[in-house]
Amino acid sequence: MSSGLPQFVNICSCGSSGSTLVARALDRHPDIACGDEMFLFSTPLLYEDYARYRQWARVGFHLGVSANPYHQGRALFRNAAAYGLRRSMLLKWSQEAEDFPELALRIRDHVLARTGKKLWAEKTPRNIRAIAQFVEMFPEARVIHIVRDPRDVICSLMGRSKTAANAIESWLGSVSTIQPLAGHGNVRQVRYEDLCREPERVMGELFDFLGVSTDTSCLFSDQGASRELGQMKDHQSWGLTPGKGFSTKSIGRHREHDVPWDRVMAYRLTERYAGLLGTKQWSLHELAQAYGYEVEPPAEVAEYHPADLRWKIGALRRFMDRRMGMQSYFPMVEGPEV
């Protein structure tokens, strides 16, 4: 890796916020490799107790690794085959590495050798749920957070089979997580709407943030794309495909949906989850306004109800979580019925 470049680039967001669009744009740059979601940086255990992860790594490869109470995902090393990484190789590296940075550097060096590029950007939206741990452990890395109008995100997620409460939790829980890092020099936050309206300006600023050439002509050609990392999967949303380039057609599409936005805006973090994140008890309305979105005023709520959105997992996973001493789920958001 060339001197002066970030150690890693972590692209994170709530789902359906434009991270795939950013990833594809970055990957077109001749110096940046960005493949499909690997879920490398989204598992708190790897930061907080690598020795325990290493002890249970073989089991984790089959059953996933719990991320409670930060989030409920279990994925790790997803889509690794597209990077030319075999499960046996990743297990061997996991068990040989002394700590998480050593494992991550092995994977990064593999990606750079495979692509011939200088900088690896790992795009997994769920990375945001462990972003504080990432910034602390990798002080030479850079973070790109993409944020999008919560109303458009919620409608998009509901179109992908999430309930309204789950979609609300996804946006509010994700975007709240990064608030303690507001103003951090290694973190750049980008509004999806600004990216779609002014792609050359926004991407040029991101290239500068990452220390690479700011020539944006690469955005309009696949010539520099990392073909060695396979085909990045698209999530069809609003009838658009991120791989087809920048478009403003998805902006404001929430207006086509009948949603009680005043009740949605009243949702807030639970006090316990806000304490875990080290942030205030943000409401969705407050947080949307903090990013410049002109949203509906919240409804008055006589009594807040925690939204119990725990995922169903099999008996074997529950047993292994107890054996590994993993923490339990608790509600992240509370509000009225929607």
C-alpha positions as CSV (number, residue, x, y, z in Angstrom):
1,M,0.0,0.0,0.0
2,S,1.3,3.4,-0.9
3,S,2.5,5.6,2.0
4,G,0.0,8.2,3.1
5,L,-3.1,6.3,2.1
6,P,-5.6,5.1,4.7
7,Q,-5.2,1.7,6.2
8,F,-8.8,0.8,5.3
9,V,-11.9,2.5,4.1
10,N,-15.1,1.6,5.8
11,I,-18.3,2.4,3.9
12,C,-21.4,2.2,6.1
13,S,-25.0,3.3,6.3
14,C,-28.4,2.2,7.1
15,G,-29.6,-0.2,4.4
16,S,-31.2,1.3,1.3
17,S,-29.3,4.5,1.7
18,G,-27.0,4.4,-1.3
19,S,-23.9,2.5,-0.1
20,T,-23.9,0.3,-3.2
21,L,-23.9,3.4,-5.4
22,V,-20.9,4.8,-3.5
23,A,-19.1,1.5,-3.6
24,R,-19.5,1.1,-7.3
25,A,-18.3,4.7,-7.9
26,L,-15.2,4.2,-5.6
27,D,-14.4,0.9,-7.3
28,R,-14.2,2.6,-10.7
29,H,-11.2,4.7,-9.4
30,P,-7.9,3.2,-10.6
31,D,-6.5,3.1,-7.0
32,I,-9.5,1.8,-5.0
33,A,-10.9,-1.7,-4.8
34,C,-14.4,-2.2,-3.5
35,G,-16.2,-5.5,-3.8
36,D,-19.4,-7.0,-2.4
37,E,-20.4,-6.9,1.2
38,M,-18.0,-9.0,3.4
39,F,-19.4,-8.1,6.8
40,L,-15.8,-7.9,8.1
41,F,-16.1,-4.8,10.4
42,S,-19.7,-5.3,11.7
43,T,-19.1,-7.9,14.5
44,P,-18.4,-6.3,17.9
45,L,-16.8,-9.5,19.4
46,L,-13.8,-9.2,17.0
47,Y,-13.0,-5.8,18.5
48,E,-13.8,-6.4,22.1
49,D,-12.6,-10.0,22.7
50,Y,-10.7,-11.4,19.7
51,A,-9.4,-14.3,21.9
52,R,-12.9,-15.5,22.5
53,Y,-13.8,-15.2,18.8
54,R,-10.6,-17.2,17.9
55,Q,-11.6,-19.9,20.3
56,W,-15.0,-20.3,18.7
57,A,-14.1,-19.3,15.2
58,R,-14.9,-22.7,13.7
59,V,-18.4,-22.7,15.2
60,G,-18.9,-19.1,14.1
61,F,-18.2,-20.0,10.5
62,H,-21.2,-22.3,10.6
63,L,-23.6,-20.5,12.9
64,G,-22.6,-16.9,12.6
65,V,-21.4,-14.7,15.5
66,S,-23.9,-12.8,17.6
67,A,-23.6,-9.0,17.6
68,N,-26.2,-8.4,20.4
69,P,-26.9,-5.9,21.9
70,Y,-25.5,-3.6,19.2
71,H,-27.5,-5.3,16.4
72,Q,-29.0,-8.7,15.6
73,G,-27.0,-9.6,12.6
74,R,-24.7,-12.7,12.7
75,A,-23.0,-12.6,9.2
76,L,-19.3,-12.7,8.9
77,F,-17.1,-13.1,5.8
78,R,-20.2,-13.1,3.5
79,N,-19.4,-13.2,-0.2
80,A,-15.8,-14.0,0.6
81,A,-15.6,-16.4,-2.4
82,A,-16.0,-13.4,-4.7
83,Y,-12.7,-12.1,-3.3
84,G,-11.0,-15.5,-3.9
85,L,-11.0,-16.3,-0.2
86,R,-11.8,-19.9,0.8
87,R,-13.5,-20.6,4.1
88,S,-10.6,-22.8,5.1
89,M,-8.2,-20.0,4.4
90,L,-10.2,-17.5,6.5
91,L,-10.5,-20.0,9.4
92,K,-6.8,-20.5,9.3
93,W,-6.0,-16.8,9.3
94,S,-8.6,-16.2,12.1
95,Q,-6.9,-18.8,14.3
96,E,-3.3,-17.7,13.5
97,A,-3.9,-13.9,14.0
98,E,-3.1,-12.5,17.4
99,D,-5.7,-9.8,17.1
100,F,-8.4,-8.4,14.8
101,P,-6.1,-5.8,13.1
102,E,-3.7,-8.7,12.0
103,L,-6.6,-10.6,10.5
104,A,-8.0,-7.5,8.7
105,L,-4.6,-6.7,7.3
106,R,-4.2,-10.2,5.9
107,I,-7.5,-9.9,4.1
108,R,-6.7,-6.3,2.9
109,D,-3.3,-7.4,1.5
110,H,-5.0,-10.3,-0.3
111,V,-7.5,-8.0,-1.9
112,L,-4.9,-5.5,-3.0
113,A,-2.6,-8.2,-4.4
114,R,-5.6,-9.7,-6.3
115,T,-6.7,-6.4,-7.8
116,G,-3.4,-4.6,-8.2
117,K,-4.9,-1.5,-6.5
118,K,-3.6,0.6,-3.6
119,L,-6.6,1.0,-1.3
120,W,-9.4,-1.3,-0.1
121,A,-12.9,0.0,0.7
122,E,-15.1,-2.5,2.5
123,K,-18.7,-1.7,2.0
124,T,-21.2,-3.3,4.4
125,P,-24.0,-1.0,5.6
126,R,-24.1,-2.9,8.9
127,N,-20.6,-1.8,9.6
128,I,-22.1,1.3,11.1
129,R,-23.4,-0.7,14.1
130,A,-19.8,-1.2,15.3
131,I,-18.3,2.1,13.9
132,A,-17.1,3.4,17.3
133,Q,-15.1,0.3,17.8
134,F,-13.7,0.5,14.3
135,V,-12.5,4.1,14.6
136,E,-10.8,3.4,17.9
137,M,-9.1,0.2,16.7
138,F,-8.1,1.5,13.2
139,P,-7.0,5.1,13.8
140,E,-5.4,5.3,10.3
141,A,-8.5,4.2,8.5
142,R,-11.3,6.4,7.0
143,V,-15.0,6.1,7.3
144,I,-17.6,7.1,4.7
145,H,-21.2,7.3,6.1
146,I,-24.0,7.7,3.6
147,V,-27.3,9.0,5.0
148,R,-30.6,9.3,3.2
149,D,-34.0,10.9,4.0
150,P,-35.4,8.4,6.5
151,R,-38.8,8.5,4.8
152,D,-37.4,7.2,1.6
153,V,-35.3,4.6,3.4
154,I,-38.3,3.4,5.5
155,C,-40.4,3.0,2.4
156,S,-37.6,1.2,0.5
157,L,-37.0,-1.2,3.4
158,M,-40.8,-1.9,3.7
159,G,-40.7,-2.7,0.0
160,R,-38.1,-5.3,0.9
161,S,-40.4,-7.0,3.4
162,K,-39.4,-5.2,6.6
163,T,-42.2,-4.1,8.9
164,A,-42.6,-0.4,9.6
165,A,-41.2,-0.8,13.1
166,N,-38.2,-2.8,11.8
167,A,-37.5,-0.2,9.1
168,I,-37.7,2.6,11.7
169,E,-35.3,0.8,13.9
170,S,-32.9,0.2,11.0
171,W,-32.6,3.9,10.2
172,L,-32.8,5.4,13.7
173,G,-30.5,2.7,15.3
174,S,-28.0,2.9,12.5
175,V,-27.7,6.7,12.1
176,S,-27.7,7.3,15.9
177,T,-24.7,5.0,16.3
178,I,-22.4,7.4,14.4
179,Q,-23.4,10.5,16.2
180,P,-20.6,10.4,18.9
181,L,-18.2,10.6,15.9
182,A,-19.7,13.8,14.4
183,G,-16.9,16.1,13.4
184,H,-14.2,13.3,13.7
185,G,-11.4,14.0,11.2
186,N,-11.4,10.4,9.9
187,V,-15.2,10.3,9.3
188,R,-17.0,11.8,6.3
189,Q,-20.8,11.9,6.1
190,V,-22.5,12.2,2.7
191,R,-26.2,12.8,2.0
192,Y,-27.5,10.5,-0.7
193,E,-29.5,13.3,-2.2
194,D,-26.4,15.5,-2.6
195,L,-24.5,12.6,-4.2
196,C,-27.3,12.0,-6.7
197,R,-27.6,15.7,-7.6
198,E,-23.9,16.6,-7.7
199,P,-22.0,13.3,-8.2
200,E,-18.8,14.8,-9.5
201,R,-18.5,17.3,-6.7
202,V,-19.3,14.8,-3.9
203,M,-17.2,12.0,-5.3
204,G,-14.3,14.4,-6.0
205,E,-14.4,15.4,-2.3
206,L,-14.5,11.8,-1.2
207,F,-11.5,11.0,-3.4
208,D,-9.6,13.9,-1.8
209,F,-10.6,12.7,1.7
210,L,-9.1,9.3,0.8
211,G,-5.9,10.8,-0.6
212,V,-6.2,9.6,-4.2
213,S,-6.5,11.4,-7.5
214,T,-9.6,13.7,-7.6
215,D,-10.1,13.1,-11.4
216,T,-13.8,12.2,-11.6
217,S,-13.7,11.0,-15.2
218,C,-13.4,7.5,-13.9
219,L,-17.0,7.7,-12.6
220,F,-18.4,7.3,-16.1
221,S,-16.5,4.2,-17.2
222,D,-16.1,0.7,-15.9
223,Q,-12.5,0.6,-17.2
224,G,-11.0,0.8,-13.7
225,A,-13.5,-1.6,-12.0
226,S,-12.1,-4.4,-10.0
227,R,-13.2,-7.4,-12.1
228,E,-11.1,-9.7,-9.9
229,L,-13.7,-9.2,-7.1
230,G,-16.7,-10.6,-9.1
231,Q,-20.0,-9.0,-9.8
232,M,-21.3,-6.8,-7.0
233,K,-25.0,-7.7,-6.2
234,D,-27.7,-5.1,-6.8
235,H,-30.6,-4.5,-4.6
236,Q,-33.5,-3.4,-6.8
237,S,-35.4,-0.5,-5.2
238,W,-37.8,1.9,-6.7
239,G,-37.2,0.2,-10.0
240,L,-33.6,1.5,-10.1
241,T,-30.3,-0.3,-10.1
242,P,-27.3,1.3,-8.4
243,G,-25.0,-0.1,-11.1
244,K,-26.6,2.0,-13.8
245,G,-25.2,5.3,-12.3
246,F,-26.5,8.3,-10.5
247,S,-30.1,9.3,-10.7
248,T,-32.4,11.6,-8.7
249,K,-35.5,9.5,-9.4
250,S,-35.4,7.9,-6.0
251,I,-35.5,11.2,-4.1
252,G,-38.8,11.9,-2.5
253,R,-40.5,8.7,-3.5
254,H,-42.0,8.4,0.0
255,R,-44.7,10.8,-1.2
256,E,-46.2,7.9,-3.1
257,H,-46.8,6.0,0.1
258,D,-49.5,6.4,2.7
259,V,-47.6,6.3,6.0
260,P,-48.5,8.1,9.2
261,W,-45.2,10.1,9.3
262,D,-46.1,12.1,12.4
263,R,-46.2,8.8,14.3
264,V,-43.0,7.6,12.7
265,M,-41.2,10.8,13.6
266,A,-42.1,10.3,17.3
267,Y,-40.0,7.2,17.6
268,R,-36.9,7.5,19.7
269,L,-34.0,5.4,21.0
270,T,-34.6,3.6,24.2
271,E,-32.7,5.0,27.1
272,R,-30.7,1.8,27.5
273,Y,-29.7,1.7,23.8
274,A,-28.7,5.4,23.8
275,G,-26.5,4.7,26.8
276,L,-24.9,1.7,25.0
277,L,-24.0,4.0,22.1
278,G,-22.9,6.9,24.3
279,T,-25.3,9.3,22.7
280,K,-28.5,11.2,23.5
281,Q,-31.9,9.7,23.3
282,W,-32.4,10.8,19.7
283,S,-35.9,10.9,18.2
284,L,-36.3,10.1,14.5
285,H,-37.6,13.7,14.0
286,E,-34.6,15.3,15.7
287,L,-32.1,13.2,13.9
288,A,-33.7,13.8,10.5
289,Q,-33.6,17.5,11.1
290,A,-30.0,17.3,12.2
291,Y,-29.1,16.2,8.6
292,G,-31.2,18.9,7.0
293,Y,-34.3,16.9,6.1
294,E,-37.6,18.9,6.4
295,V,-39.8,16.2,7.9
296,E,-43.3,16.2,9.4
297,P,-43.6,17.2,13.1
298,P,-43.9,14.3,15.5
299,A,-47.2,13.2,17.0
300,E,-47.7,13.7,20.7
301,V,-47.2,10.4,22.5
302,A,-48.8,9.7,25.8
303,E,-46.9,6.5,26.4
304,Y,-43.8,5.1,24.7
305,H,-43.7,1.4,24.1
306,P,-40.4,-0.4,23.5
307,A,-40.4,-2.2,20.1
308,D,-39.5,-5.8,20.7
309,L,-38.1,-6.8,17.3
310,R,-35.9,-9.7,18.3
311,W,-35.1,-12.1,15.5
312,K,-36.1,-15.7,15.7
313,I,-33.0,-18.0,15.8
314,G,-32.7,-21.7,16.1
315,A,-32.1,-23.6,19.3
316,L,-28.5,-24.5,18.3
317,R,-27.6,-20.8,17.8
318,R,-29.2,-19.9,21.2
319,F,-27.2,-22.7,22.9
320,M,-23.9,-21.6,21.4
321,D,-24.6,-18.0,22.2
322,R,-24.9,-19.0,25.9
323,R,-21.8,-21.2,25.7
324,M,-19.9,-18.3,24.2
325,G,-21.1,-15.9,26.9
326,M,-22.7,-13.5,24.4
327,Q,-24.9,-10.7,25.5
328,S,-28.7,-10.7,25.0
329,Y,-30.9,-8.6,22.9
330,F,-32.8,-5.6,24.3
331,P,-35.1,-3.1,22.5
332,M,-33.4,-0.3,20.7
333,V,-36.3,2.0,19.9
334,E,-39.6,2.9,21.4
335,G,-42.7,4.8,20.1
336,P,-46.4,4.5,19.3
337,E,-47.9,1.9,17.1
338,V,-47.5,2.6,13.4
